[in-house]
Amino acid sequence: MIDTSHQAIAPETQVWQWIMRVLGLIATVAVTVYVTKIAQKELVQSVAIEEITIHEKTNNNSDI
């Protein structure tokens, strides 16, 4: 592998590299927030369904 860590880089190239890094970080955070919101909605929905199911089973068993 070529060691390019000590080669001179033009300032413009360095600026673009930092811009891309920042954009990558922003995109990562945005996707993480989006997926977290979706997961929270699904979790709340699944918990509500489970509570309804347990409540119905409890009521059905008390009728016997």
ZAKOL-899333 format. One record per residue (C-alpha): residue number from 1; residue in three letters; x, y, z. Coordinates in pm, 1 decimal, always signed. Each point is the difference from the previous one (the first is absolute). Layout:
<seq = NUM type = ala xx = X yy = Y zz = Z>
...
# end
This chain:
<seq = 1 type = met xx = +0.0 yy = +0.0 zz = +0.0>
<seq = 2 type = ile xx = +128.0 yy = +345.9 zz = -83.0>
<seq = 3 type = asp xx = +71.2 yy = +225.3 zz = +296.1>
<seq = 4 type = thr xx = -157.8 yy = +332.6 zz = -97.7>
<seq = 5 type = ser xx = -25.0 yy = +144.9 zz = +350.2>
<seq = 6 type = his xx = +310.4 yy = +217.0 zz = -48.6>
<seq = 7 type = gln xx = -74.5 yy = +126.6 zz = -349.4>
<seq = 8 type = ala xx = -91.4 yy = +363.9 zz = -44.8>
<seq = 9 type = ile xx = -371.6 yy = +65.1 zz = -56.3>
<seq = 10 type = ala xx = -130.4 yy = +315.2 zz = -159.9>
<seq = 11 type = pro xx = -199.9 yy = +219.6 zz = +240.5>
<seq = 12 type = glu xx = -302.0 yy = -19.9 zz = -229.4>
<seq = 13 type = thr xx = +11.7 yy = -378.0 zz = +18.3>
<seq = 14 type = gln xx = +15.9 yy = +13.5 zz = +378.5>
<seq = 15 type = val xx = -304.5 yy = +227.9 zz = +9.9>
<seq = 16 type = trp xx = -199.9 yy = -238.9 zz = -218.4>
<seq = 17 type = gln xx = +106.9 yy = -295.5 zz = +211.7>
<seq = 18 type = trp xx = -127.7 yy = +174.3 zz = +314.8>
<seq = 19 type = ile xx = -322.9 yy = +98.4 zz = -174.1>
<seq = 20 type = met xx = -57.8 yy = -363.2 zz = -96.4>
<seq = 21 type = arg xx = +77.5 yy = -117.6 zz = +353.4>
<seq = 22 type = val xx = -244.9 yy = +249.6 zz = +149.2>
<seq = 23 type = leu xx = -268.6 yy = -94.6 zz = -253.3>
<seq = 24 type = gly xx = +57.1 yy = -366.8 zz = +82.3>
<seq = 25 type = leu xx = -37.7 yy = +71.9 zz = +369.8>
<seq = 26 type = ile xx = -318.8 yy = +199.5 zz = -57.1>
<seq = 27 type = ala xx = -143.5 yy = -276.5 zz = -218.7>
<seq = 28 type = thr xx = +86.3 yy = -261.7 zz = +262.7>
<seq = 29 type = val xx = -170.5 yy = +197.0 zz = +276.3>
<seq = 30 type = ala xx = -306.4 yy = +67.1 zz = -219.3>
<seq = 31 type = val xx = -43.6 yy = -367.7 zz = -87.6>
<seq = 32 type = thr xx = +49.9 yy = -101.6 zz = +363.4>
<seq = 33 type = val xx = -268.7 yy = +244.0 zz = +117.7>
<seq = 34 type = tyr xx = -238.9 yy = -110.4 zz = -276.6>
<seq = 35 type = val xx = +42.1 yy = -372.3 zz = +72.8>
<seq = 36 type = thr xx = -34.9 yy = +63.6 zz = +373.4>
<seq = 37 type = lys xx = -330.3 yy = +182.3 zz = -50.0>
<seq = 38 type = ile xx = -135.6 yy = -282.7 zz = -216.0>
<seq = 39 type = ala xx = +112.0 yy = -258.3 zz = +256.5>
<seq = 40 type = gln xx = -163.0 yy = +191.8 zz = +285.9>
<seq = 41 type = lys xx = -332.0 yy = +21.5 zz = -185.3>
<seq = 42 type = glu xx = +6.1 yy = -372.0 zz = -74.9>
<seq = 43 type = leu xx = +93.1 yy = -83.5 zz = +358.0>
<seq = 44 type = val xx = -285.0 yy = +208.0 zz = +141.5>
<seq = 45 type = gln xx = -240.7 yy = -165.6 zz = -244.1>
<seq = 46 type = ser xx = +118.3 yy = -352.6 zz = +80.6>
<seq = 47 type = val xx = -21.4 yy = +65.2 zz = +375.4>
<seq = 48 type = ala xx = -354.1 yy = +134.9 zz = -39.0>
<seq = 49 type = ile xx = -104.8 yy = -306.7 zz = -201.4>
<seq = 50 type = glu xx = +157.2 yy = -230.0 zz = +258.8>
<seq = 51 type = glu xx = -181.9 yy = +178.7 zz = +283.5>
<seq = 52 type = ile xx = -331.9 yy = -31.0 zz = -184.7>
<seq = 53 type = thr xx = +63.8 yy = -370.0 zz = -62.0>
<seq = 54 type = ile xx = +87.0 yy = -64.8 zz = +365.4>
<seq = 55 type = his xx = -305.5 yy = +196.8 zz = +114.4>
<seq = 56 type = glu xx = -228.1 yy = -201.2 zz = -230.7>
<seq = 57 type = lys xx = +148.5 yy = -330.0 zz = +118.0>
<seq = 58 type = thr xx = -48.7 yy = +103.4 zz = +363.5>
<seq = 59 type = asn xx = -362.5 yy = +95.1 zz = -61.9>
<seq = 60 type = asn xx = -69.8 yy = -322.6 zz = -189.7>
<seq = 61 type = asn xx = +147.7 yy = -213.1 zz = +279.7>
<seq = 62 type = ser xx = -203.8 yy = +178.2 zz = +269.6>
<seq = 63 type = asp xx = -322.8 yy = -81.3 zz = -185.4>
<seq = 64 type = ile xx = +56.8 yy = -375.4 zz = +41.5>
# end
